[in-house]
């Protein structure tokens, strides 16, 4: 009965119009932003001017439909500054009486009406095979026998040809018995030791919503996502750094140590949505590429992805904000990597600070690398070769000290993004930076709590064994 006509594509801050359509018997719409009442109208047109604030932050708009007597008869919500959705997925569990579910049924849609290409199912953290009929993704997937005395977590994700991804999750069993919960929230935490916080009971009382302890449903430490924004000159520098390394070293090692880790590249330049001169734009992003096909260095140095490289000016700062939304959406251990090169151009510290705070609110860690070879020539370093060099002089070509231009560019990057910007000047630096990033993501846990909340609604109890993920490292 209520439909948001505004699509909420891209990033929203400041004042924007929001339009809705309604069907009878709804006569009046009340609009709320993050629970605060903005106003109501008996339109049509059902149009509101909404101030999303100066800061980038996740928000939730809720439209409440009332009849002529003022009674609530419909309610619908839309999240803003979370992943721009070009596809949707719904799962229904098929049960027989009070018994455990026997199968799951899938329904999906995409903006361009294209069929899904791949499906990934996980039951209690383990892959679940989806037996199809040979004609694409199955609409019904049988489940193995399940004990409803235990809590079970079901996750389904499908991807489409143009890179759109849709995901749905369910938690059931345990104290809930056969009850199926559709409103769960994934919270990313970081722990100091890799073996800490492995079971739900270890997270009890750790997370709070409005000062009240949240009910913990499950704890996951599964495959990880790395979302990459690679400025154009950084791609060239990375390709040069890795050009003469042994090809066998670039295969078969996943970013986080698992073959089902994933890499997603976000284009550094936006794609306009409206007519020429329109401010609306989206940053294209790649399908998720599996870690089984290559490690992080391989994807950074050898995989081109920049749909607008010939026509569109790049904006890596805003692309980093979009990357944070993509990373937060997948409910997996995650991080965003921004690689800047010597031709990144001027960086606005005010804008970068706003984006850093945005990723902190999304609970997404951010790593920033400045990538520029110490020498303009192609340098050769010995790494992981079949035989050691006879001497250090034979292994490494002497490099001149960094010139003032390189030092100034690195200083500018650190002034904008913080002192934690990693200086990547050699292949050895690249390997070290990759290992450090892997280590940080390996210390993440995904804790599922009961209820549907924005990341900013969740806080951490003092003195716990973990901290909320996010921030620059």
N, C-alpha and C positions, 0 to 999 in steps of 0.2 A: 504493500500500500504506500510505501515511501521509497523513493529512489534518489540517490545523490546524482545529480547531473554533472557536477564538477568531478573530474577524474582524479585529481590530486596526483598528477604526474610530476616528477622532479622534486625540487626543494622549495619549501614555503616558509617565508618569514615576512613580517610586516602585514599590511592589510591586503586581503584578497576577497573577491566576491565568491560566495558559495550559493549554488542554486540547487533546489530540490524539486521533484515532481511528486504529487500525491494522487491517490485514487480514493473515491468515497469508500467508506463513510468518514474518512479523515477530513476535518474542516479547518483545523488549526495546527501549525507546527511550532514546537518549542525547540530551540537549538541550544546545546550546551557544549562548551569546550573544556575538556579535562574536568568535567563535573560542574563547572561554573555556568550558570544560566546567562546566555547572551541576549535573549529576547524571544519573542514569538510573533507570528504573523498569521493572518487568516487569508492571505493572498488569494488567488495567484496575482503576480508571480511570487513564488516562495523563494525569496532572495535575501541573503544576509551579507553584510560586510564584516568579515572576521579578522581580527588582529591577532596574528600568530606570534607577535613579539619580535624584538630585535634579535634575539638569540635563536640559533638553530636548535630545535629540540623536537623529540617525538611528541605528537599530540593525538588526542582522540576526540572527534566530533560525534555527538549523539543527537539524533533528531527524534523527538517524541511527538507522535501523532495523537490528537485528541478529537473527540466527536463534539457535536453541538452542545452537549452538557458538560464538557470539560473533562470527560473521563479518558484516561489513556487507553488507546486501542492498538497502537503500533509503536515499535521502537527499532531503530537501526543505527549502527555506528560505522564510522570510517576512520581509519588511522591515517595520520598525516606525518610526513617525513619519516616514513618507514618505506619498505621496498615498493617501488612503482609496480603495480601488479598488472601484468599482461596476460595472466592465466590464473585459473582457479581449479581447486580440487576438493572434492568431498568424498568421505569414506563412510560407509554404513556397515555395521557388523551384523551378520546373519546368525541368529540364535534359534534354539529350539527349546521353548519353555524357559525354565530357570537354569538350563545348562550353560556351559561355556560357549562362546561363539564358534561356529563351524567354518565360517568363511567371511571374507570382507568383500564388499562391492564398491566399485569405484565409479565416480562421475567426474568429468573434467570439462573445461572449456578454455578457449584461448581467444584473444582479441581478433586474430586474423582467421579464426576457425580452422586452423591447421591441426592435424592429429598429433598426439604425442609420439616421440621417437624412442625414448628410453624410460625405464621405470626402475626405481631402487626401493626395495622394501626391507625393513629391519624389524624383527620381533625380539624384544628384550636384548637389543644391541647386536644381534646376530643377523646376517643376511637371510632373507626368506625368498625362495624361488617363486617366480610368477609364471606359472605354466599357461601359455597362450594357445590360441587355436591356429597359429601360423599366420594370422592376418593382423598383427599389431598387438597393442597392449591389451591384456585381458580385462574385462569388466568385473570378473569374479575370480578371487584367489582363495583356494581352500587353506584353512589353518590347521596346524597339527593339534593333537589333543592338549588341552591346557588345564591346569589346576587353578581354580578360582580362589584358592586359599592364598595364592601368591599374587603380587602385583605384576602386571604385564604392561609393557610399553610397546606400542605399535607406531611405526613411522613409515609414511609413503611419500615418495617424491617422484615426479615425472617431469621430463624436459621436452621442449618443443624445438622445431627446426631453427627458429630465429633466436634461440637463446633463452626464451621465457622458461621459468621454472615454477612449478606449483607444488605445494607441500601440505600434508595434513597429518595430524597425530591423534592418538587415542591412548588413554591410560585406564585400565580397568583391573578388577580383582582385588585381592587383599581384604582390608577392612570394608571395602566398598561392595564386596561380593560380586554380583553380576552387573552392578551399576556401571554405565559407560559415561566417562567424563569427557566432554568436548571443550572445556574451558581450562586449559593448562597454560602455564607460562614457563619458558626455559630461561634460566638465569645462568650466565657465565661467571664462574669464579676461578680464582687463581690460588694455588696452594704452594707451599714452600718445598714440599717433598713429593716425588712422583707417586709414592705409595699412600699418600694421605687422602682422606675423604673419598672412599670407594663405595660406601654403602649408605642407603637412605637414613638409617638410624644415626649415622655419624653427622648428618646435617640437620637433625631435629633442633629447632629453636634458633637456627643460624640466620634465617632470613625473616624479615618482617615487612608487613604491609600496613601502613597507618599505625605503626607501633605495636601491632598484634602479630605474634608468631604465625608464619605461614605453614600450611601443611605440606610436608615434603612427600612427593610421590615416588621419585626415582632419582638416581644419580648415574650419569653416563660419562664415560671417558672413551669416546669413539673416534672415528676418523675426523680429520680436521679440514678446514677450508682456509685457503690463503687467497685474498682478493688483492690484485696487483694493479696499481696505477703506474704506468711506465712512461715518463716524459720522453719525447721523441729523441732528443740527443742522448739521453740515458740508454735507450735501446741500442743506439749505435756504439756507445762506449762499452756496453755489456757484451755485444757481439764481438768487438775487438778483443776484449779481455779473454773471452772463452774460445777464440777462434782456433788456437793451436793446441788446445788441451786434448788428451786422449779421449776419443769418442766413447770408449767403453765406460769411462768414469761418469759420463752424463746419462747413463741409462740405468733403470731398475732400482733407483733409490728414491723413495718418496720423501716429500717435504717433512712430514712428521713421523716418519718411520713406518708408515702403513701404505700399502698399495692402493687403498681406497680413499686416501687423502685426495683433495681436489684443488685445482688452480682455476681461478676466474680472472680474466683480464678485462679491465674497464678502459675504454678508449679515453685518451686525454682531451679529446675535443667533443663538444656536444653536437647532437643532431637536431636541427630545428624541427619543431612540431607543427607550427602554424605557418601562415604566409610570410613572405619576406618582410623582415623588420619586426616580427613577433618575438617577444621575450621568452616564450615557452620553448624549452629544449630538453632533450633527454641525452644522457651519456650512454651510448651502446655498451653492452658487455657481452663477453663470449659465453658459450656453453661451458659448464664445468668440465675441465679436462682431468682425467684420473692420474694419480701419482704413479700408477703402474706403467705409464707411457714415458716417464722421465722425471728427473728430480727438479727442484726449483731452479737451479742454474740452467738447465735445458730450456725450461719454459721462458725464463727471463731473456736468454741470449739468442734463442733460435726460433721462437714462435712469434711471427708478426701478427699484430692485431691493432689496427687503427683505421676504421672505416672512413674517417674524414681527413686522412693525412694530406691529401692534395688540395683540399678546398677550405677546411675549417681551422680557425685559430684554436690553439689548445688552451685549456684552463685546468691544469692538474690539481689546483686547490679545490675547486668545486667537484672535480671528478673523485677526489679523496672522500668527500662527504657522501657521494653516491655509493662509493665502495663500502663505506661503513654501513649503510642501509642494507646492502646485499649481504654482507657478512653477518649482520645481526639477524637476518631473516631465516637463516638455515638451521638454527638451533644446534650447532656443532661447535667444538673448539675452533677458534678462529682468530684471524688477525688481518690487518690491512697493511700492505707494503707500498710505500710511495718511493719510487726511484727517480731522482732528479739528476739532470746532466748539465753541462756547461752552457747550454743554450735555452735553459728554462725561462729566461727573462726575469723581469722584476717580480718580486714576491711581496705581497702586501701583508705585513705582520698582523694587522688587525683582522684580516680575513682568515689567515692561518690559525690564529688564536681561537676564532669563532668555530672553525672546523674541528680543531683539537677538542674543544669543550663538547661539541656535538658527538664525537666518537666516544668520549668519556660517558656521556649520558646514555649512549647505546650499549655500553659495556663492551666495546670493541677495542682491543689493543692496536696501536699504530706504531709501525717502524718506518723511519725515513732514512734513506740512503742517498748520499751524494756520490755519484759515479762519474769519475773522470780519470783517465790514465795519467800516470805521472809523466809519461813521455808521449809526444804526439806520434812517435813511431810505434809500430806494432811490436810489443815486447814479448819475450818468450821466457816463461818460467817452467821449471821442472816440477811436475806434480804427479805422483802415483805412476811413474813410468815403470816399464818392465825391468830396467837396470838403473842403478844410481849413477849419476855423473861422476867423472873422475875427480872433479874439483868444483868448488863453488863458482869459479870463474867460467867454467864450461856450462854451468847450469843456468845462470842468470845473466842476461845482458845488463851491463852497468846502466843505471838510470840517473839522469840529471836531477838535482833537487827541484822541488816544486817551484814554479814561477810565481810571481806576485799575482798574476791574473787568476790562477787556480786557487790560491789562498784567499783572495778576496771573494771569489764565488762561493767557496765553502763557508766562509764567515757569514756571508749574506744568507745562505741556507740555514745556518744555525741561529742567526738572529731571528729569522722568521719562524722556524719550526722547533727551536730549542737546542740546547747543547748536546742532546742525545743523538743528533744526526750522525750517522755512521759514515766515516770517510772510506770509500771504496776506491782505491787507486791501483791495486794489483789483483791478480787472480787469487792470491792468498787471502787478501782482505775479503774478497767475495765469498770464499769458502768459510772464513771465520764468521762473517755476518750471517750466512745461511745457517750455520750451526747454532749461533746464539738465538736466532728466531725460532728454530725448531725446538730448542730447549724451553723457551717461554711458552709456546703453545702446548708442549707436552705436559705442562703443569696446570692446564685448565681442566675444569670439571663443568659439566652442564647439569644443573640441579633443576628438576621439574617440581613446580609447586602448584597446588590447586587454585584455580581462579585465573581469569584473564586480565592481566595488568600491563601497563606500560613499563618500560625499564626504569623510568624515573620514579615510579611509585614504590619501588622495592629498596629496602635498606638492609644493612648488615648489622647483626647484633654485635656489641662490643666484645672483644676478647675471644673471637672465634678462630678456628684453624684455617681460615681462608680470607680472601679479600675479593671485592668485586673486580671483575676484569675491566680493562680499559685504560686509556692514557697512553702517553708516549714512553717508549722504553729504548 
